[in-house]
Structure formats: C-alpha cells, structure tokens
Amino acid sequence: MLKKALIVFVLLSVVSLLGDLTYEGGGSVLGSYLEYLGASAILTGLLGVTELVSYTMRLVGGVIATRYRSSSIYWGLTALGYASLLAIPALALTGNYALVLLLIMIERMGKGIRAPVRDVILAEVTQGMGRGLGFGLHELADQIGAFAGPAVVAYMLYSSGGNYRAAFSVLAIPAILAVAAVLSAAVIYPRIRSVESRPTGKGVMTPQFRLFLAGASLAMLGFPYWRSIVGYHMGAVGFVPDYMISLFYTLAMGVDAAVAVPIGLLYDREGLRVVAAAPLFAAPVTAFLFLQPSIENFAIASALWGAYMGVYETVLRASVADLIDPASRAWAYGIFSFTLGASWMASSIIMSALYQLSPHLIVPYSLVCEAGSLMILLRLAQAKK
C-alpha cells in the first residue's frame, strides 16, 4: 500500500507539473491574444471573473464530494477537472474572443472542481512521508510547470513568427499526458480510504478550523494580487520596463519553488507553529512595493511575495488535513479554497481603491491585516499544543 501511495503521489505531482505547463503557458499570452483578436479592455477584464468562478467551483466540488462519498466520484471529479485543460489547446481552433473567454471559463471551472478532491487524495498518499514534505514536493513540481509553460509558448511564438495557433496547439501534448497520468493513478489506487471512513461527528467548522480560516483569510486580505495591483504599480512608476515585470514574477515563482520543500519539512517537525510564517512573509511586501519604489525594493518584494505563496501552497494546504478528520476533508478543502480566494479578490478591490487615493495607504492597511493574522495563527498553534 505504501508503494502504491508513493507511485500515486509521483503521478499526481507530474499531473500538476503538466497542468501548470498547460494553463500557465496559455495564460501567459491570453491578454495579448485577446488584444490581437480585437477584444476591448473591458472584455479582457472579464478574465478576472473566471478566477472568481474557479474559486466558487472549489466549494461546489467539496459539496459534491462530501454528498457522494465514493472513491470513484473523487477520481471522476479529478479526471474531469484535468480534462478541462484541453480547453487551452482548443484556443487554437477559434479566432472569436467570446469563444476564447468561454474556453477559459471551462478550464477555470475544471481547476476549481478538481482542487478539493485532489488535495484529499494528496493528504492521504503523503501521510507516510510527512504531509509538509509531500505538499512541498508537489508545489515544487507545480512551479516547474509554471516556469516551463510560458517558456514553451514564448519559444513557439518566436519560432513561428507570432503564430498563436501554433503556440496553443503544442499545449495539447501536456494536457493529454496529464489526463492519462490521472487515469493511471486511479487504476493503481482505486480505493481512497479517507473517503470511505466514517465521519467522527465533529463536522468541519470546529473552533480550531474557524481560527485557522480567520487567520489565513486575514493574511490573504492583506496580501497584494500580482495580476492587478502589483503588476500595475510596477508599470505605473515609469522606470521599470515591461520585460522586467515579467522577470520579477519569474523571481517570485523561483522563490516559491525554493521555499516549498524546506518549509514543508519544517512544518512536519514543528507543526502548526509554522503556519505563522504566512503573515510574516506577507507583511513587508507592500512596504517594499509602495514606500520607496526602486528596482532593488521591487526585487525584494517579489521574493517575499513568492515566499508567501510557497507557504500558502504547502503549509496552509497541509494544515487543513491535520485539522479536519479524513471523512470531512473534501468539504474542508472546498471551504478553505473558496474563503481564501474570496479574501484575495477582496484584497485586490480594496487595494485598488486605496491606490487611487494614495499608494502609501496600502501599507498600513496590509500591516493591520497581517498583524491580526499573526495573532490568530499563534493562538491556534498554542491551542493545538
């Protein structure tokens, strides 16, 4: 059983690598592709709505998985979710921007519906190696894909003279391989034990989980959204060329990957105390971004931004499994993903409004959120001792 669990963990990590390669590759040029097709800026802005739909579908996925407690349902939702990756290479078949937005909506819905059940499976198959390490290695694979995808698309656009259809078409390969790997994992590990275990009767919204959600949501509420306020500010200051904004994001993704495994190992050793690292990494980000803008400060902010994302994708996700009994994890992961996603969307709106008044106002707002998050998460760690 341990050997099968390890094989499934490797397969799911490969799936995430291929998945990120596909949708991060396609997503890296979506804005420019819509502009190429003649879409207005307002229509292009609807891409943000697809992210909200994705977070909502995570809640839906958690509800379905909890209502129909079956290993076949869990694997079916996971396979269906990854099959939606095929919507990205399908962009090569249309030149209509309305259909482009529809295909992106389909892909985001698939990502949302698979996330809770996939994390339940990951929490089970990583139990023997340590959940922190397991989620850290999974996030590392994820970020390798996030690096590779935009690079592949950039090469295809360069070598084809700007042919978007050629760039999107090549992404069919990792999308198909991802679906094949999920189906292979389902065959190897058909029975998910935590799914078929009896609920303890404690439910999901325990006092500890409520504290965890409150602390993690506050950390996200004070954390800037890259695709809106961070990228916008870097472009607005006037001394940062566009290509350097992309390099800053690459730096952030690199730090995310570098942090994931060490922070995961630390979590396995120290437990929930490590969750407090989230607001500690997030707190200085806005200060380096908005108080004294410079290339050096933007680089530091990018590194801290990536470190926070590494903690979020590794430690916070692993914590859900340790706070909730196995039978309730799908619903818990759905609530977790939806709540933090909604908090991040709210952060984007609030920080954008503050930015219109003065970028400096974002700093105290963020610090208050992160201080509140730190106090709550430290209280959680003390309560679990």
C-alpha positions as CSV (number, residue, x, y, z in Angstrom):
1,M,0.0,0.0,0.0
2,L,2.8,2.4,0.8
3,K,4.5,1.7,-2.5
4,K,1.2,2.4,-4.3
5,A,0.7,5.6,-2.4
6,L,4.2,6.7,-3.4
7,I,3.6,6.0,-7.1
8,V,0.3,7.9,-7.0
9,F,2.0,10.8,-5.3
10,V,4.6,10.9,-8.1
11,L,1.9,10.7,-10.7
12,L,-0.2,13.5,-9.1
13,S,2.9,15.6,-8.9
14,V,3.6,15.0,-12.6
15,V,0.0,15.8,-13.3
16,S,0.3,19.2,-11.6
17,L,3.6,19.9,-13.5
18,L,1.8,19.2,-16.8
19,G,-1.3,21.1,-15.7
20,D,0.7,24.2,-14.9
21,L,2.7,23.9,-18.0
22,T,-0.6,23.9,-20.0
23,Y,-2.6,26.7,-18.3
24,E,0.3,28.9,-17.2
25,G,1.7,28.6,-20.7
26,G,-1.6,29.6,-22.3
27,G,-2.4,32.2,-19.6
28,S,0.9,33.9,-20.1
29,V,-0.3,35.3,-23.5
30,L,-4.1,35.4,-23.0
31,G,-4.2,39.2,-22.6
32,S,-2.2,39.8,-25.7
33,Y,-4.1,37.2,-27.7
34,L,-7.4,38.8,-26.8
35,E,-6.0,42.2,-27.9
36,Y,-4.8,40.6,-31.1
37,L,-8.4,39.3,-31.8
38,G,-9.7,42.8,-31.2
39,A,-11.3,42.4,-27.8
40,S,-11.8,45.6,-25.7
41,A,-10.0,46.2,-22.4
42,I,-13.4,45.7,-20.6
43,L,-13.8,42.3,-22.2
44,T,-10.3,41.3,-21.4
45,G,-11.0,42.3,-17.8
46,L,-13.6,39.5,-17.7
47,L,-10.7,37.1,-17.2
48,G,-10.8,38.2,-13.5
49,V,-14.4,36.8,-13.4
50,T,-13.1,33.4,-14.5
51,E,-10.9,33.3,-11.4
52,L,-13.9,34.0,-9.1
53,V,-15.8,31.2,-10.9
54,S,-12.8,28.9,-10.2
55,Y,-12.9,29.6,-6.5
56,T,-16.7,29.1,-6.4
57,M,-16.3,25.8,-8.2
58,R,-13.9,24.6,-5.4
59,L,-16.8,25.0,-3.0
60,V,-19.1,23.1,-5.4
61,G,-16.5,20.3,-5.8
62,G,-16.2,20.0,-2.0
63,V,-20.1,19.8,-1.7
64,I,-20.4,17.1,-4.4
65,A,-17.5,15.0,-2.9
66,T,-19.0,15.2,0.6
67,R,-22.5,14.4,-0.6
68,Y,-21.4,11.4,-2.7
69,R,-18.8,9.7,-0.6
70,S,-17.2,7.4,-3.1
71,S,-13.7,6.8,-4.4
72,S,-15.0,6.6,-8.0
73,I,-16.6,10.1,-7.5
74,Y,-13.4,11.5,-6.2
75,W,-11.3,10.1,-9.1
76,G,-14.0,11.1,-11.6
77,L,-14.0,14.7,-10.4
78,T,-10.2,14.8,-10.5
79,A,-10.1,13.3,-14.1
80,L,-12.9,15.6,-15.2
81,G,-11.1,18.6,-13.8
82,Y,-7.9,17.9,-15.5
83,A,-9.7,17.1,-18.8
84,S,-10.7,20.7,-18.8
85,L,-7.1,21.5,-19.6
86,L,-7.9,20.6,-23.2
87,A,-9.8,23.9,-23.4
88,I,-6.4,25.6,-23.6
89,P,-5.1,24.0,-26.8
90,A,-8.6,24.3,-28.1
91,L,-7.9,28.1,-28.3
92,A,-6.0,27.3,-31.5
93,L,-9.3,26.4,-33.1
94,T,-11.1,29.7,-32.6
95,G,-10.4,33.3,-33.6
96,N,-13.5,34.6,-31.8
97,Y,-12.8,36.3,-28.5
98,A,-16.1,35.4,-27.0
99,L,-15.3,31.7,-27.5
100,V,-11.9,32.3,-26.0
101,L,-13.4,33.6,-22.8
102,L,-15.8,30.6,-22.8
103,L,-12.9,28.2,-23.1
104,I,-11.0,29.9,-20.3
105,M,-14.2,29.7,-18.2
106,I,-14.4,25.9,-18.8
107,E,-10.7,25.5,-17.9
108,R,-11.1,27.5,-14.7
109,M,-14.2,25.6,-13.7
110,G,-12.3,22.4,-14.1
111,K,-9.5,23.6,-12.0
112,G,-11.9,24.6,-9.3
113,I,-13.9,21.4,-9.2
114,R,-10.8,19.1,-9.0
115,A,-8.8,21.0,-6.3
116,P,-10.6,19.9,-3.1
117,V,-10.7,16.2,-4.1
118,R,-7.1,16.2,-5.4
119,D,-5.9,17.7,-2.1
120,V,-7.8,15.0,-0.2
121,I,-6.0,12.3,-2.2
122,L,-2.7,14.1,-1.7
123,A,-3.2,14.3,2.0
124,E,-3.8,10.5,2.2
125,V,-0.9,9.4,0.0
126,T,1.6,11.8,1.7
127,Q,0.8,10.7,5.2
128,G,3.7,8.2,5.3
129,M,6.3,10.7,4.1
130,G,5.1,13.7,6.1
131,R,2.4,16.0,4.7
132,G,4.5,19.1,4.8
133,L,7.2,17.4,2.7
134,G,4.6,15.9,0.4
135,F,2.8,19.1,-0.3
136,G,6.2,20.9,-0.7
137,L,7.4,18.5,-3.3
138,H,4.0,18.7,-5.1
139,E,4.3,22.5,-5.1
140,L,7.9,22.2,-6.4
141,A,6.6,20.2,-9.4
142,D,3.8,22.7,-9.9
143,Q,6.2,25.5,-10.1
144,I,8.5,23.7,-12.6
145,G,5.5,23.5,-14.9
146,A,4.7,27.2,-14.2
147,F,8.3,28.0,-15.4
148,A,8.2,25.7,-18.4
149,G,4.8,26.6,-19.8
150,P,5.4,30.3,-20.6
151,A,8.9,29.4,-21.9
152,V,7.4,26.9,-24.3
153,V,4.8,29.3,-25.5
154,A,7.4,32.1,-25.9
155,Y,9.6,29.8,-28.0
156,M,6.7,28.7,-30.2
157,L,5.6,32.3,-30.8
158,Y,9.2,33.3,-31.6
159,S,9.9,30.4,-33.9
160,S,6.6,30.7,-35.7
161,G,6.6,34.4,-36.2
162,G,3.9,35.2,-33.7
163,N,1.5,32.3,-34.7
164,Y,-0.8,31.9,-31.7
165,R,-2.4,28.8,-33.1
166,A,0.9,27.0,-33.2
167,A,1.7,28.1,-29.6
168,F,-1.7,26.9,-28.3
169,S,-1.7,23.7,-30.3
170,V,1.6,22.4,-28.7
171,L,-0.1,22.6,-25.3
172,A,-2.3,19.7,-26.3
173,I,0.6,17.3,-25.5
174,P,1.0,18.1,-21.8
175,A,-2.9,18.3,-21.4
176,I,-3.4,14.8,-22.8
177,L,-0.5,13.4,-20.8
178,A,-2.0,15.0,-17.6
179,V,-5.3,13.2,-18.1
180,A,-3.5,9.9,-18.9
181,A,-1.5,10.2,-15.6
182,V,-4.7,10.9,-13.6
183,L,-6.4,7.8,-15.0
184,S,-3.2,5.7,-14.3
185,A,-3.3,6.9,-10.7
186,A,-6.9,5.9,-10.4
187,V,-6.2,2.4,-11.7
188,I,-3.2,2.0,-9.3
189,Y,-5.0,3.4,-6.2
190,P,-8.7,2.9,-6.8
191,R,-9.8,3.0,-3.1
192,I,-9.3,6.2,-1.2
193,R,-9.5,5.1,2.4
194,S,-10.3,8.5,3.9
195,V,-13.3,8.9,1.6
196,E,-14.9,5.7,2.9
197,S,-14.1,6.2,6.5
198,R,-16.9,7.2,8.9
199,P,-17.3,10.8,10.0
200,T,-16.5,11.4,13.6
201,G,-19.4,13.7,14.0
202,K,-17.3,16.7,14.8
203,G,-18.1,18.3,11.5
204,V,-15.9,20.8,9.6
205,M,-16.3,24.1,11.4
206,T,-14.6,23.2,14.6
207,P,-13.2,26.0,16.8
208,Q,-9.6,25.2,15.5
209,F,-10.7,25.3,11.9
210,R,-12.6,28.5,12.3
211,L,-9.4,30.1,13.9
212,F,-7.3,28.8,11.0
213,L,-9.7,30.2,8.4
214,A,-9.9,33.6,10.1
215,G,-6.1,33.8,10.4
216,A,-5.4,32.6,6.9
217,S,-8.1,34.8,5.4
218,L,-6.7,37.9,7.1
219,A,-3.3,37.1,5.7
220,M,-4.7,36.9,2.2
221,L,-6.8,40.0,2.7
222,G,-3.6,42.0,3.3
223,F,-1.7,40.4,0.5
224,P,-1.5,42.1,-2.9
225,Y,-2.7,40.4,-6.1
226,W,0.0,40.3,-8.6
227,R,-2.1,40.4,-11.8
228,S,-3.8,43.6,-10.6
229,I,-2.1,45.9,-8.1
230,V,1.5,44.6,-8.1
231,G,2.0,44.5,-11.9
232,Y,0.0,47.7,-12.3
233,H,2.2,49.6,-9.8
234,M,5.4,48.3,-11.2
235,G,4.3,49.6,-14.7
236,A,3.0,52.9,-13.4
237,V,6.2,54.0,-11.7
238,G,7.7,54.6,-15.1
239,F,11.2,53.3,-14.6
240,V,10.5,49.5,-14.9
241,P,10.4,48.1,-18.5
242,D,7.7,45.6,-19.2
243,Y,10.1,42.7,-19.6
244,M,11.5,43.3,-16.1
245,I,8.0,43.0,-14.6
246,S,7.9,39.5,-16.1
247,L,11.3,38.8,-14.6
248,F,10.2,39.9,-11.2
249,Y,7.3,37.4,-11.5
250,T,9.8,34.8,-12.5
251,L,11.8,35.6,-9.4
252,A,8.7,35.2,-7.3
253,M,7.9,31.8,-8.8
254,G,11.5,30.7,-8.3
255,V,11.4,31.6,-4.6
256,D,8.0,29.9,-4.3
257,A,9.6,26.7,-5.6
258,A,12.7,27.1,-3.4
259,V,10.7,27.6,-0.2
260,A,8.2,24.9,-0.7
261,V,10.2,21.8,0.4
262,P,12.2,23.4,3.3
263,I,9.0,25.0,4.8
264,G,7.2,21.7,4.3
265,L,9.9,19.8,6.2
266,L,9.8,22.4,9.0
267,Y,6.1,22.0,9.2
268,D,6.5,18.2,9.7
269,R,8.8,18.9,12.6
270,E,7.2,21.9,14.3
271,G,3.6,21.6,13.3
272,L,1.1,24.4,13.2
273,R,3.5,27.0,14.6
274,V,5.0,27.2,11.1
275,V,1.6,28.5,9.8
276,A,2.5,31.8,11.3
277,A,5.2,32.2,8.7
278,A,2.5,33.2,6.2
279,P,1.8,36.7,7.7
280,L,5.5,37.2,8.5
281,F,6.4,36.8,4.8
282,A,3.4,38.8,3.6
283,A,3.7,41.8,6.0
284,P,6.8,43.5,4.4
285,V,5.7,43.1,0.8
286,T,3.6,46.3,0.5
287,A,6.3,48.3,2.3
288,F,8.9,47.4,-0.3
289,L,6.5,47.9,-3.1
290,F,4.9,51.3,-2.3
291,L,7.1,53.3,0.2
292,Q,10.3,53.7,-1.8
293,P,9.9,52.2,-5.2
294,S,13.2,51.0,-6.8
295,I,14.4,48.1,-8.7
296,E,16.1,46.7,-5.6
297,N,12.9,47.0,-3.5
298,F,10.8,45.5,-6.2
299,A,13.1,42.5,-6.3
300,I,12.8,42.1,-2.5
301,A,9.1,42.5,-2.6
302,S,8.9,39.8,-5.4
303,A,11.0,37.4,-3.4
304,L,8.8,37.9,-0.3
305,W,5.7,37.5,-2.4
306,G,6.9,34.2,-3.7
307,A,7.9,33.0,-0.2
308,Y,4.4,33.7,1.0
309,M,2.9,31.7,-1.9
310,G,5.2,28.9,-1.1
311,V,3.9,28.8,2.5
312,Y,0.3,29.1,1.3
313,E,0.6,26.2,-1.3
314,T,2.5,24.0,1.1
315,V,1.9,24.6,4.8
316,L,-1.6,26.0,4.7
317,R,-2.9,23.2,2.5
318,A,-1.2,20.6,4.6
319,S,-2.7,22.1,7.8
320,V,-6.3,21.5,6.5
321,A,-5.7,17.8,6.5
322,D,-4.3,17.9,10.1
323,L,-7.1,20.0,11.5
324,I,-10.0,18.0,9.9
325,D,-10.9,14.3,10.2
326,P,-10.4,12.3,7.0
327,A,-14.1,11.9,6.2
328,S,-14.7,15.7,6.1
329,R,-11.6,16.8,4.2
330,A,-13.2,17.4,0.8
331,W,-15.7,19.9,2.3
332,A,-13.0,21.5,4.4
333,Y,-10.7,22.0,1.3
334,G,-13.6,23.5,-0.6
335,I,-14.4,25.9,2.2
336,F,-10.6,26.7,2.6
337,S,-10.1,27.4,-1.1
338,F,-13.3,29.4,-1.6
339,T,-12.7,31.5,1.6
340,L,-9.1,32.4,0.8
341,G,-9.9,33.0,-2.9
342,A,-12.7,35.4,-1.9
343,S,-10.4,37.2,0.5
344,W,-7.8,37.6,-2.2
345,M,-10.4,39.0,-4.6
346,A,-11.5,41.4,-1.9
347,S,-7.9,42.4,-1.3
348,S,-7.5,43.3,-5.0
349,I,-10.6,45.5,-4.8
350,I,-9.7,47.2,-1.5
351,M,-6.0,47.8,-2.5
352,S,-7.0,49.2,-5.9
353,A,-9.4,51.7,-4.2
354,L,-6.7,52.7,-1.8
355,Y,-4.2,53.1,-4.6
356,Q,-6.4,55.7,-6.2
357,L,-6.2,57.8,-3.0
358,S,-2.5,57.1,-2.3
359,P,-0.4,54.0,-2.8
360,H,1.1,54.7,0.7
361,L,-2.3,53.9,2.3
362,I,-2.0,50.3,1.2
363,V,1.0,49.7,3.6
364,P,-0.8,50.4,7.0
365,Y,-3.9,48.5,5.7
366,S,-1.8,45.5,4.9
367,L,0.2,45.6,8.1
368,V,-3.0,45.7,10.2
369,C,-4.4,42.6,8.3
370,E,-1.1,40.7,8.7
371,A,-0.7,41.6,12.4
372,G,-4.3,40.3,13.1
373,S,-3.5,37.2,11.1
374,L,-0.3,36.6,13.1
375,M,-2.1,36.9,16.5
376,I,-4.8,34.5,15.4
377,L,-2.5,31.9,14.0
378,L,-0.2,32.0,17.0
379,R,-3.3,31.5,19.2
380,L,-4.2,28.5,17.0
381,A,-0.7,27.0,17.4
382,Q,-1.0,27.4,21.2
383,A,-4.4,25.8,21.3
384,K,-3.2,22.7,19.4
385,K,-0.3,22.0,21.8
